[in-house]
């Protein structure tokens, strides 16, 4: 009798280690949404297909309609602009009429033509049933740096459906905690980098576990870890930092902070890849277009469906701790950065004002930040 080889525990462990974790599946889902693919979101009692509106095309919309009635999920901010009723707190579920085409759906999602075609409705908001999976769909589109709107369709036998269509499945109970946590950051590389502000510069690269953008720390000199370090949390701004945009004060703040660190001989600037206050460059350009129509920076964000500020300042705290710092002299005008540092275990020994870069082009923008976001200008 031929004996079959027993499966060893080591073999089982190897197979398990090659399977995607929930963090891996979340990263995969974000890419799927950006590519226009649906993802399957589940609870023990409910399952839906969710597609981001931004990359949606007519073929996939038709395939979705063939499965049953569809709804559009938007944030409460976007619903406010649309004059749609909000029954679910921070989101609204809008029934999509059978006659509505892709153009109608995109017009509800994208505020680009709101002023030209202000009447989108009447819109009927759905109020029955649990909205938790719809809320997850919105969170996923935001983290994918897309317009925060999703087309939703209920699906039966989700495991079978996902397998037969090759779709990513996310169980709400497993992924919901991950969506509110700040992904752990790990140092990848560091090297000496002389820069204009200081020849004694060193650049550190940090990579999050969730597959999102890397973040950087520029260390000037050799700061004493036992003393408060002059520090700046700077959010990436391609238009200001690279192109020298006059619409914001980001470029002058970046160079002003580095120059002050260079003059003192030490400091650390954290360059966080959270463009457009966390909404991404494409959405930031959409907000700029709305500003050209007469809306201020906060109003533009709200019309797009975002909050005033979608950034995660916990990332800065994590990098500071990884570098060995526990106390800072924080170069900032933003009180939210101070409070988040304190909440996450970094002592703010001093706030160092950073008032630079005001121009005729950004004076209104700075006034709005002071009036609506509490910036100390």
C-alpha positions as CSV (number, residue, x, y, z in Angstrom):
1,X,0.0,0.0,0.0
2,X,1.4,3.4,-1.0
3,X,1.3,5.9,1.8
4,X,0.5,9.5,0.9
5,X,2.9,12.0,2.4
6,X,1.4,13.9,5.3
7,X,1.1,17.6,4.9
8,X,3.5,19.2,7.4
9,X,2.7,22.1,9.6
10,X,5.5,23.9,7.9
11,X,3.8,23.5,4.5
12,X,0.5,24.7,5.9
13,X,2.2,27.7,7.4
14,X,3.9,28.5,4.1
15,X,0.7,28.4,2.2
16,X,-0.9,30.6,4.9
17,X,1.9,33.2,4.7
18,X,1.4,33.5,0.9
19,X,-2.3,34.4,1.3
20,X,-3.2,38.0,1.3
21,X,-3.9,39.6,4.7
22,X,-6.8,42.1,5.2
23,X,-4.3,44.9,4.8
24,X,-3.2,43.4,1.5
25,X,-6.8,43.1,0.4
26,X,-7.5,46.7,1.3
27,X,-4.6,47.8,-0.8
28,X,-5.9,45.6,-3.7
29,X,-9.4,47.0,-3.3
30,X,-8.1,50.6,-3.6
31,X,-6.3,49.7,-6.9
32,X,-9.4,47.9,-8.1
33,X,-11.6,51.0,-7.5
34,X,-9.1,53.2,-9.3
35,X,-9.3,50.9,-12.3
36,X,-13.0,50.9,-12.4
37,X,-13.5,47.4,-11.0
38,X,-16.2,46.6,-8.3
39,X,-15.3,45.3,-4.9
40,X,-17.6,43.1,-2.8
41,X,-18.3,44.4,0.7
42,X,-20.0,42.0,3.2
43,X,-21.5,41.6,6.6
44,X,-23.0,38.3,7.8
45,X,-26.4,39.6,6.7
46,X,-25.7,41.8,3.7
47,X,-23.5,42.1,0.7
48,X,-23.1,44.8,-1.9
49,X,-21.0,45.5,-5.0
50,X,-19.4,49.0,-4.9
51,X,-17.9,50.8,-7.8
52,X,-16.2,54.2,-7.8
53,X,-18.1,56.7,-10.0
54,X,-15.0,58.5,-11.3
55,X,-13.7,55.6,-13.5
56,X,-17.1,54.1,-14.2
57,X,-17.9,53.4,-17.9
58,X,-21.1,52.5,-19.7
59,X,-20.4,48.8,-20.1
60,X,-19.8,48.2,-16.4
61,X,-22.8,50.4,-15.5
62,X,-25.0,48.2,-17.8
63,X,-23.6,45.0,-16.2
64,X,-24.3,46.4,-12.8
65,X,-27.9,47.4,-13.7
66,X,-28.5,43.8,-15.0
67,X,-28.0,42.6,-11.4
68,X,-30.7,44.7,-9.9
69,X,-31.6,48.3,-8.7
70,X,-28.6,50.5,-8.0
71,X,-28.1,53.4,-5.7
72,X,-25.5,56.2,-5.4
73,X,-23.8,56.8,-2.1
74,X,-22.4,60.3,-1.5
75,X,-21.1,62.1,1.6
76,X,-23.3,64.3,3.6
77,X,-21.2,67.3,2.4
78,X,-22.0,66.5,-1.2
79,X,-25.6,65.8,-0.3
80,X,-25.9,69.3,1.2
81,X,-24.9,70.8,-2.1
82,X,-27.3,68.5,-4.0
83,X,-30.2,69.3,-1.6
84,X,-30.6,65.6,-1.0
85,X,-31.9,64.4,2.3
86,X,-29.4,62.8,4.7
87,X,-30.7,59.9,6.8
88,X,-27.4,58.2,7.6
89,X,-25.4,60.8,9.4
90,X,-22.3,61.4,7.3
91,X,-23.5,59.8,4.1
92,X,-26.6,59.7,1.9
93,X,-27.9,56.9,-0.3
94,X,-29.6,58.2,-3.4
95,X,-31.8,56.0,-5.5
96,X,-30.8,56.0,-9.2
97,X,-33.8,56.3,-11.6
98,X,-34.1,53.6,-14.2
99,X,-33.8,56.3,-16.9
100,X,-30.6,57.7,-15.5
101,X,-27.5,57.3,-17.6
102,X,-23.8,57.6,-16.9
103,X,-23.8,61.3,-17.5
104,X,-26.5,61.8,-14.9
105,X,-24.6,59.7,-12.3
106,X,-21.3,61.6,-13.0
107,X,-23.1,64.9,-12.7
108,X,-24.4,64.0,-9.3
109,X,-20.9,62.9,-8.2
110,X,-18.8,65.7,-9.8
111,X,-19.5,69.4,-8.9
112,X,-17.7,70.7,-12.0
113,X,-20.9,71.8,-13.7
114,X,-23.0,72.5,-10.6
115,X,-23.4,76.2,-11.4
116,X,-24.2,75.5,-15.1
117,X,-26.8,72.8,-14.2
118,X,-27.7,73.3,-10.6
119,X,-30.8,71.2,-10.5
120,X,-29.9,67.5,-10.3
121,X,-33.1,66.1,-9.0
122,X,-35.5,65.7,-7.5
123,X,-33.3,63.2,-5.7
124,X,-34.8,60.5,-3.6
125,X,-32.7,59.4,-0.6
126,X,-33.0,55.8,0.7
127,X,-33.6,55.5,4.4
128,X,-34.3,51.8,4.9
129,X,-31.7,49.2,5.9
130,X,-28.2,49.3,7.2
131,X,-25.8,51.8,5.7
132,X,-22.5,50.5,7.1
133,X,-21.3,48.9,3.9
134,X,-22.2,52.1,2.0
135,X,-20.1,54.1,4.5
136,X,-17.2,51.7,3.9
137,X,-17.5,52.2,0.2
138,X,-17.1,56.0,0.7
139,X,-14.1,55.5,2.9
140,X,-12.5,53.3,0.3
141,X,-13.0,55.9,-2.5
142,X,-11.5,58.6,-0.3
143,X,-8.5,56.5,0.5
144,X,-8.1,55.7,-3.2
145,X,-7.9,59.5,-3.8
146,X,-11.1,59.4,-6.0
147,X,-14.2,61.5,-5.9
148,X,-16.0,60.2,-2.8
149,X,-19.0,58.7,-4.5
150,X,-19.8,55.1,-5.2
151,X,-22.5,53.2,-7.2
152,X,-23.9,50.4,-5.1
153,X,-25.8,47.2,-6.0
154,X,-26.9,44.4,-3.6
155,X,-25.5,41.0,-4.5
156,X,-26.6,37.5,-3.5
157,X,-24.2,34.7,-2.7
158,X,-21.2,37.1,-2.4
159,X,-18.4,34.5,-2.0
160,X,-19.5,32.6,-5.1
161,X,-20.1,35.9,-7.1
162,X,-16.6,37.3,-6.1
163,X,-14.9,34.0,-7.0
164,X,-16.6,33.6,-10.4
165,X,-15.8,37.3,-11.3
166,X,-12.3,37.5,-9.8
167,X,-13.3,40.3,-7.4
168,X,-11.8,41.4,-4.1
169,X,-14.0,40.8,-1.1
170,X,-13.8,42.8,2.1
171,X,-15.7,41.8,5.3
172,X,-16.8,44.9,7.2
173,X,-15.9,43.5,10.6
174,X,-12.3,42.8,9.5
175,X,-11.6,45.9,7.6
176,X,-13.5,48.6,9.5
177,X,-10.9,48.9,12.3
178,X,-8.1,49.1,9.7
179,X,-9.8,52.1,8.0
180,X,-9.6,54.3,11.1
181,X,-6.1,53.2,12.2
182,X,-3.0,54.9,11.0
183,X,-0.9,52.4,9.1
184,X,2.4,51.5,10.8
185,X,5.4,53.1,9.1
186,X,8.8,51.4,8.6
187,X,12.1,53.0,7.8
188,X,13.3,51.9,4.3
189,X,16.5,53.9,3.6
190,X,18.4,56.9,4.8
191,X,21.4,58.8,3.3
192,X,23.3,62.0,3.7
193,X,21.8,64.7,1.5
194,X,23.4,68.2,1.4
195,X,20.7,70.8,0.5
196,X,20.6,74.5,-0.1
197,X,19.4,75.2,3.5
198,X,22.0,73.0,5.1
199,X,24.9,70.9,3.9
200,X,24.4,68.7,7.0
201,X,21.2,67.2,5.7
202,X,20.0,63.6,5.8
203,X,16.9,62.1,4.1
204,X,14.9,59.3,5.7
205,X,12.3,57.3,3.7
206,X,9.4,55.7,5.5
207,X,6.9,53.2,4.0
208,X,3.5,52.4,5.4
209,X,2.3,48.8,5.6
210,X,-0.9,49.5,3.8
211,X,0.7,50.2,0.4
212,X,0.0,53.9,0.5
213,X,2.4,56.7,-0.4
214,X,5.8,56.8,1.3
215,X,6.7,59.7,3.6
216,X,10.0,61.5,4.2
217,X,11.9,63.1,7.0
218,X,14.7,65.6,6.3
219,X,17.0,65.8,9.3
220,X,19.2,68.8,9.6
221,X,22.4,68.5,11.6
222,X,22.4,66.1,14.5
223,X,19.6,67.1,16.8
224,X,19.8,66.1,20.5
225,X,17.1,63.5,21.1
226,X,16.8,64.6,24.7
227,X,15.8,68.1,23.8
228,X,12.8,69.6,22.0
229,X,13.6,69.6,18.3
230,X,12.6,72.3,15.9
231,X,10.2,70.4,13.7
232,X,7.8,71.0,10.8
233,X,4.9,68.7,9.6
234,X,4.7,69.7,5.9
235,X,2.1,68.2,3.6
236,X,3.2,67.7,0.0
237,X,2.1,70.4,-2.4
238,X,3.2,69.8,-5.9
239,X,1.8,73.1,-7.1
240,X,3.5,75.2,-4.4
241,X,6.6,73.2,-3.5
242,X,7.6,72.4,-7.1
243,X,5.9,74.9,-9.4
244,X,6.0,77.9,-7.1
245,X,2.2,78.4,-7.1
246,X,1.1,81.8,-5.8
247,X,-2.3,80.4,-4.7
248,X,-1.0,79.0,-1.4
249,X,1.9,79.6,1.0
250,X,3.2,76.0,1.0
251,X,6.4,76.6,-1.0
252,X,7.5,79.5,1.1
253,X,6.6,77.6,4.3
254,X,8.7,74.6,3.1
255,X,11.8,76.7,2.3
256,X,11.3,79.0,5.2
257,X,11.2,76.1,7.7
258,X,14.3,74.5,6.2
259,X,16.1,77.8,6.2
260,X,15.3,78.3,9.9
261,X,16.5,74.8,10.7
262,X,19.7,75.5,8.7
263,X,20.3,78.7,10.6
264,X,19.9,76.9,13.9
265,X,22.0,74.0,12.8
266,X,19.5,71.4,13.5
267,X,15.9,70.3,13.0
268,X,13.6,67.8,11.3
269,X,11.1,68.4,8.5
270,X,8.5,65.7,7.9
271,X,7.3,65.7,4.3
272,X,4.0,63.9,4.3
273,X,2.5,62.8,1.0
274,X,-1.0,64.1,1.7
275,X,-1.5,66.4,-1.2
276,X,-4.4,68.8,-1.2
277,X,-5.0,68.4,2.6
278,X,-5.4,64.7,2.0
279,X,-7.6,64.6,-1.1
280,X,-4.9,64.1,-3.7
281,X,-3.7,66.3,-6.6
282,X,-6.6,65.5,-9.0
283,X,-9.2,66.4,-6.4
284,X,-7.2,69.5,-5.4
285,X,-7.3,70.7,-9.0
286,X,-11.1,70.1,-9.0
287,X,-11.2,72.3,-5.9
288,X,-9.1,75.0,-7.6
289,X,-11.5,74.9,-10.5
290,X,-14.4,75.5,-8.1
291,X,-12.5,78.3,-6.5
292,X,-12.3,79.9,-9.9
293,X,-16.1,79.8,-9.9
294,X,-16.1,81.9,-6.7
295,X,-16.1,79.3,-3.9
296,X,-13.5,79.5,-1.1
297,X,-11.2,76.6,-0.3
298,X,-13.5,75.1,2.4
299,X,-16.6,75.5,0.3
300,X,-14.8,73.8,-2.7
301,X,-13.8,70.8,-0.5
302,X,-17.4,70.4,0.7
303,X,-18.9,70.6,-2.7
304,X,-16.6,67.8,-3.8
305,X,-17.7,65.7,-0.8
306,X,-14.7,66.1,1.4
307,X,-14.2,67.6,4.9
308,X,-12.2,70.7,5.4
309,X,-9.1,68.7,6.1
310,X,-8.7,64.9,5.4
311,X,-5.0,64.6,6.5
312,X,-3.7,62.1,9.1
313,X,-1.2,64.0,11.3
314,X,-0.6,60.8,13.3
315,X,1.8,59.9,10.6
316,X,4.1,62.7,11.7
317,X,4.0,61.6,15.3
318,X,4.9,58.0,14.3
319,X,7.9,59.2,12.2
320,X,9.2,61.5,15.1
321,X,9.0,58.5,17.5
322,X,10.8,56.3,15.0
323,X,13.6,58.9,14.8
324,X,13.8,59.0,18.6
325,X,12.1,62.4,19.2
326,X,9.6,62.8,22.0
327,X,9.4,66.6,22.2
328,X,9.2,69.3,19.5
329,X,9.3,73.0,18.9
330,X,6.6,72.9,16.2
331,X,6.8,75.3,13.3
332,X,3.1,75.7,12.5
333,X,0.1,77.9,12.3
334,X,-2.3,75.0,12.5
335,X,-3.8,74.2,16.0
336,X,-4.9,70.7,14.8
337,X,-1.3,69.7,14.3
338,X,-0.5,70.7,17.9
339,X,-3.4,68.9,19.4
340,X,-2.7,65.7,17.4
341,X,1.0,65.7,18.5
342,X,-0.1,66.0,22.1
343,X,-2.7,63.3,21.7
344,X,-0.2,60.8,20.2
345,X,2.5,61.3,22.8
346,X,4.7,64.0,21.3
347,X,5.1,67.0,23.6
348,X,4.8,70.4,21.9
349,X,7.2,72.4,24.0
350,X,6.7,75.5,21.9
351,X,4.7,76.7,18.9
352,X,7.0,78.5,16.5
353,X,5.0,80.7,14.1
354,X,5.6,80.4,10.4
355,X,4.1,83.4,8.6
356,X,5.6,83.6,5.1
357,X,4.4,83.7,1.5
358,X,1.4,85.9,1.5
359,X,0.6,87.2,-2.0
360,X,-2.3,89.0,-3.7
361,X,-3.3,85.6,-5.1
362,X,-3.5,83.7,-1.8
363,X,-4.7,86.4,0.6
364,X,-8.3,85.2,0.5
365,X,-7.2,81.6,0.9
366,X,-5.2,82.5,4.0
367,X,-8.1,84.5,5.4
368,X,-10.4,81.5,4.9
369,X,-7.9,79.2,6.7
370,X,-7.9,81.6,9.7
371,X,-11.6,82.2,9.8
372,X,-12.9,78.6,9.1
373,X,-10.0,76.3,10.1
374,X,-8.7,78.2,13.0
375,X,-5.2,78.8,11.6
376,X,-3.2,81.2,13.8
377,X,-2.3,83.8,11.1
